[in-house]
Amino acid sequence: MYKECLRKRSAVSFLGILVICLLFMNLYIEDTYVLDGDKQLIRETATHQLNSERYVHTFKDLSNFSGSINVSYRYLAGTPLLRKRYLTIGLSSVKRKKGNYLLETIKSIFEQSSYEELKEIAVVVHLAEFDLSWCDGMVQDITQKFAHHVIAGRLMVIHTPEEYYPVLDGLKRNYNDPEERVKFRSKQNVDYAFLLNFCANLSDYYVMLEDDVRCAKNFLTVVKKVITSREGTYWVTLEFSKLGYIGKLYHSHDLPRLAHFLLMFYQEMPCDWLLIHFRGLLAQKDVIRFKPSLFQHMGYYSSYKGAENKLKDDDFEEDSFDLPDNPPANLYTNMNVFENYEASKAYSTVDEYFWGKAPTTGDFYMIVFEKPIKISRIKVVTGTEDRQNDILHHGALEVGEKIVGGKKGRQCTTFLRLGEFKNGNLEITDVDHKVLFDINCMRILITKSQKEWLIIRSISIWTSQPPSQ
C-alpha cells in the first residue's frame, strides 16, 4: 500500500501559504505535463489567496481541466467497458520489498459484493511499476484467479509506460524528506493521476482504494444509500475510511481536474495533503466522513521500503450493510447548545454529534418528520469515547402523532413512550408492531436533571414499508 498517504505531519497548518509560494515557483518550471491551461491557472493563482472566491471559481470552471491527459495506456488484462457503470473502484499497486496484498484486496471487493452489485461496478488496477517482469507475473496471477471477472468486463488491469512520467530524480526536498522518499511520494502522485485520468468516463462515481484493503459486506449498497441521502447538497469528496487514500469517493466528472491537480504539484507534498487542497479549492470546506467505515487497511508492510505499518481504522465494521434510513425531518431542541454542535449533527451519518450543556427535567430533542412514517427500529447512542460521562443519565424515547404549530415550533399533540435509556443508550426493535399509528414525531425527553453535559452521538432510524395513502 502507498503508505506515504498515511503520514500525519504537524506542518499541515501552513500548507496554504506554502502552496501559494509553490505556485510562483512553478511559473518558471518547464514540464511537458503542465499544460497551457495549467500554466495560465498558475499565473492567475500567483496573485490571489489560495482560498479566494475568485480562485475557487477559476479552478472549478477552467475548461482545460475537463480534458484528459495525453497518455497511452497498455491493457494488461480486460478490455474497454461496453457500458457505463455506477461506480469505478481504482487501485494503484507497485512491487513491495515485503508482502503483497493486491490479490486479497481484489478478492475482498468481489466477495463482499452481491451479484446485482457486481453489475454496477468496474475495478481498475493500475500496475504502476517500471519492472515489467513483475507486472507480467502479477497479471498472470490476477487473470488466473479472477478470470471470470475479467471475461465479464468488470476487471481491468492497466499500465502506464515509464516514458510518460515526468522527472522523478533530483526533486525538491520539501519538509527535509530524504531524496528517496521525495521520489516515492512524487511518483505516487503521478501514479494516481494517471489512474484517475483513465477512469474519468467509466462510471458516475469513483472510489479510490489502496492495494491492501478489506471491504465491508455490500459496501456498494451503502455507498449508494449515502449518495442518495446527499442528493441536493454540494460535495466534492465523501470519505468512507479515515486512513490514507482509502475509501475516498468522487464524482467522475471531477476526476480530470483532480488528475491535472496531482500532476501540477506532484513533487510538492504527499497526496493526502494535496487532496485536502483540492477539496477546498472546489469549495468543500469540511470533511464529510461516514461511519462505520467501509474499508479497512489490512497490510502489515508498507510499499515504501517494506517498513512496518499497523494502522487500522477503528470505525470499520465488516457488516456495514445495515445503514439507517433517517428519513427527512426537522430537528428542534430547547437545550443550551454548545458552540456549533447543533441538533442536526446527531441525525447525520457523518462523523459528528450534538452537544448540549447540562440538561434539566423536561428538556427535549425533537424530530418532526416531513411525512408520516412507519418505523421498524430505533437506536440512540449518547456520549463519546473521550467524553464517556456526557451521556443521557435519565431519559426516555417517545413517538407522537398529529402535528400542530408553525414551521419553527411544530410538534405532536400526543406521545407514546417506547423505552428508557440505560447507560446512555437505547435500542428498540419491532416498533411497527408496537405503534399502531403512523409516526409524525420522535423525541428524546430528559426525565431528570443532570450536571453533566449531553452528547447525542447518533440517532438511527430504520423504516418499514411506507403507509398506504
N, C-alpha and C positions, 0 to 999 in steps of 0.2 A: 504494500500500500504506500501511497505517496505520503509519508509522514510529516513532510515539511509543513503541510497544511494544518497539522495538529499543534504546531509550536505556538505557545502563547507568550507574548512579549509585553513588557510594560510600556514600550515605546509607541503603542497604538495611538495615544492621545495626541501626538504631534504629527501624525501621518498626513493630515490635511495640508499643513504647511509644507511638509516635505514634498508632497506630490506637486504643489504649485512650483516649487523650485525645480523639480524634475521636468516639468513642462517647459520651462525656459531652456533647460539644457538640451531637451530633445529637438528644439528648433534647429540645432546645428548637427544633429545626428543624421547621417545618410544611411538609410536602411531600406532595401527593396521591399520590406514588409510593412513600412509605414507609407500607406497610400497617399495620394494627393489630398484626398478628403481628410485623412487623418492629420496631415500636416497643417491644413487650414484650421482644423479644430484646435490643435495645439497653439497656433498663433492667437486665436481668439481667447483661449483659456488663459494664456500668459498675462492678460491684462485684467483678469477678473478673479474673484474668490472662487474656490473650487465648488462651494455650495451655493453660489449666487443663483438667483432665479434665471438670469439670462443664460448662464452656462448650462443649467439643467435643461432649459428649453432647447438650446442649441444641440445638446447631446442627444436628446430624445428624438429630435426631428431631422438630424443630419442624414440626408438621403444616402450618402455613400456608405453609411454604416449598415444599411439594409441589404447590401450586396454581399455575395460570397467572396471568400479569399481564393485567389487563383492557385489552387493546389490540385495535383493529380494523385488520387489515392489508388492503392492496389487492393483489390478484393482478394483476400486470402481464403475466405470461406463465405458462402452465401452469394446472393445476387441482389440487385436493387429491388426495393419494395414495389409491388404492383399496385398497392392501395395505401392510402394514408391511415395511420393508426392513431389511437387516442394518446398513448404515452410511449416515448422512447426512453430506454434506460441505457445510459452511457457509462462505459468503463474504460479506463486507460491503464495499461499494465506494462511494466518493464521487468527485465531479468533481476532477480534478487540474489544476493550473496547467500542468504539463508532463507529457507522456506519458500513455498509458493502456494497461494490460496485461491488463485483465479478460478480453477475448476470447481472448487467448493462454492465460490460466490455465484457462478453461473448456475450451478445445481440448485442453490437455495432460491434463486429468482424463479426458476421453473417449478420446483417442487412446492413452493408456497403459493402458487397461482392456480386457480381453477381452470378448467378447460375454457369456460366462457371468458375469463380474464386473459388467457393466453391469446385469444383472438384480437385483443386490443393493444397488445404491447409489441414493441420491437426492441431487441437487445443488440447494441453495437459495441463490440470490443475493439479498442484501438491498441494494437501491439506497438507501443511507442519505443521500440528497441532497435538499435542500429546493428545488433548482432543477428544477422539474417538466419543463421543456422538455428539459433534459439527460437526465432519466430516460426521457422518451419516445423520444429519439433512441437511447439505449443499448438500450432494449427492442427497438426496430426492428432494430438491428444483431444482437442476440442471437437473435431469432426467425428472422431471415433465415439466419444462419449455422448455427444449431443446431435448425432446425425439427423434424427427425425425433426429436430427444431430447425436445423439448417435447411432441410428439404421443405419444411413448412413455411419458410420465409420469415421466421421470427428471430433468427440469429445470424448476424453478420460479423465477420472479423476483417478488419481493415488495417492497412499500414501506410504511413506517410514516408516516402523516401527521404533519406538524410539530406539530399540536395536542396530540399525546400526549407530547411531550418536556417534561421539567422545565426550569426556568430554566437558561440557559446563559451569561448575561451577569452580570457583577459577582460572580463566584465568588471564593472564597478563593485567594490566590496562594501556595499551598504551594510550598516549595522555591525561592521567589523567581522562579518562572516568569513570563514575560510574560503579560499577560491573554489575549492571543490564543492562546497555547499552552495555557493552562489551559482555555479554551473548547474547543479542538480535542480535547485528550485526554479531557475530560469528556464531550463528545458521543460520542466514540469508545466510551467505556464503555457509554453508553446504546444506541448502535447495536448493539453486541454483545449486550447484554441482551435487546433486542427480537428479535434473530435467534435466540438461544438459546431464548427463550420460544416462538417459532413452531415450532422444530424438536423440541420436547420429546417428542412422541409419534409421530414419523415412523419411528423405527428403534430397534434395540437399542443402537447405539453412534453417537457423533457425533465428527467431527473438524473442527477449525477450521483453515481456510487463510486466507491473505490474498490480495489480488486481483492479485498479481504473482508467481506461484509456478509453478515447473515440477515435474512429478511424476515419480517413478521408475516404470519399467515394472512393471505388475502389482502396484501398491502395495497394493491391497485384499487380495490373496492373502497378502502378507507380514504385513499388519496382522492378518488372521485367524489366521495361524500364531502370531504373538506373543500374541494374546489367549488362544488355546488353551494356550500354554505357561505362562500365568499363572493357569490355572484352579486354584481352591482357595486362591489368595493374595488379599490385600486390596490394592486400588489405587483411587485416585481419578483420577489423570491419568497417562497414558502419553505420552511425548514422542518424536516421530519427526523432529524437527528441533530444533536448539539456538537458532534465531533467532526472536525476537518471539513473536507469537501464531500461529505456523505449525506445523502437524502436532501439535497438542495434542488427545489423544483422551480422551473421557469416556464413562461410561455415560449413556445418555439419561435415566435416572431422576434423575440429578444435575443436569440442565440447569435445572429450575425454581429450585433453590436457588442455582445459580450466577448465574442471571439476576437474582434478587432481590438477591443479594450485590453485583453490579455496580451496580445501581440505588441501593442504600443508600449506597454510598461513591463514587458516580460522580465527584464533584468533588474527592476527596481525593488521589488518586495515579494514575499510569499503570496500564493494565490488567495489564501483566506483573507488577507488584508485587502487585496485588490477587489475581492467580491464585496467587501463592505463598502468600498468607494463606489463601485458600480451601482449597487442598490441605492445609495444616497444620491448619486447623480441622476437617477431616474425617479427621484422624489419619494422613495420609501424610506422614511426616517428611522423607523423602529424595526427590530427583528420580529418576524411573525413565525414563531416556533410552536409546533403542536406536540401534545403529549397524549398518550405514550408515544415514544419514538418507534419508528417502523423499521429501522435499520441499526444493526449492531456491529461494531468492529470486532473481528474475531482473530486477526493476525497477531502474532507474537513478535515477529521480527520486522523491522522497518525495511522499506525498499531503499533507504539511504544507508549504505554501509552495513546493512544487516543488524543495526542496533536494536536492542530490545525495546518494545513498545507495548505496554499492557493496558493502554487506555480503554475504558469501557464506558458506555452510555448507560447510566443507572436508571434512565427513564424508559429503557427499551422493554417492551413486552412482546414476546413471540406471538401470542394470540391477541392481536390488536383489532380484530375484526369487529368487536362489539363496541363500536363508536356510538355515542349517544346521538339522538336526533336534535334535541334542543330546538324546538320549533320557534319561529319568530315571536318575539314578545317585547313588551315594555317593562322596564325594571325600575322599582322605586325602593327607597329606604328612608326612615326617619332617624337613622343613626348618624352620629357625627363622623363623617368620612375623613380619613387621614390622607392628606395631600391628594394625589391623583389616583388613588386605589378605589375608583368608583364602582358602583354596583354592577355595571355591565361586565366587569372583568371576571366575576365569578361564574358567569354564564357562558363564557367563551371556552373553546377547546384549546385556545392559545395558552402558553405557559405564563399565566398571570392570575391575580386574585383580588378580591375585595378585602379592604382593611378598614374597620371602624373602631373608634375609640370606645372605651368601656360602656357596653350597652346596659340599659336598665329594663326593668319589668315592663312589658308592653311594647317595647321596640320591635320593629319588624323589618324583614326584607321581603319585598313583594314582587311576584312575577305575574303580569297580566298578559295572557296570550292574545295574539291578533285574531285568532279564530278558536272556537271551542274545540277541544281535542279529547281523544281517548289516550290515557297513559297506561303503559304496561309496567313500567319500572322507574323508580326514582332513587338516586344516590347523591348524597351530600357529604362532602368532606371539609372539615374545618381545621385550621392550624397548618403549620408547615414544619419541616424537619428542624429548621433553626429557630422556630417560634412555636414550640410544642405546647406551650401553656395558653396561647392565643386561640383557644378552641371555644366552641359553644358549650359551656358547662351545664346550662339548664335551658332547654328549648324544645319546641315541638314543630312538626311539619303538618300543614293543613292545606286542603284544596277547597276551592269555592266555585260558586255559580252565580249567575245573574249580576252582571256588571252594572254599576251606577257611577255617576260622576263624569267630569270632563277629562280631556286628554291628559292633564297634568295631575289629576287626582283620582284616576279610575281604580275601583276596587269592587270586590264581590260583596253581596249583601249577606250571604250565608256561607259558613265554612264547616268542613268536616275534618276532624283531627285524625291523622293516619298513624302517627307514631311519635315517640320521644327520642331525643338524641342521647346516645350513650358514648362516653369518652370522645365526644366531639363529632361523631359520625352517625349517619343514618342511612339505611338502605331498605327499601320496601319493594317487594315484587308482587305480581298479580294485582296491581292497582285497579285494572279494568274490571276485575271480579269483585272488588271491594267497594268501588264507587259506581253508583248506578247512573249518575248524570254525566253529561259532557262537561269537562273541566274548563272554566274560564280563567281561574286564578290559582296560584300556589304561593304560600307564604311560609317563611321561617319566622316563628314567633318566640321572642325571648320571654321565658316564664319566670326568671329570677335574675335580679341584677348581679353583675359580676364586676370586679375591679380590673380584671384583665381585659385587654383589647380583644377584638374578634376578627379573625381572618376566616373568610369563607373561600376556601381554596378552589373548590369546583362544585358545580351543580350539574348533574347529568340526568337527562330525561329521555326515556325511550317511549315512543308512541306505538300504539297498536293501530288497527285499521281506522281511518277517519270516520267520523259519524256520518250516517246517511242523511242526505238533505231532504 
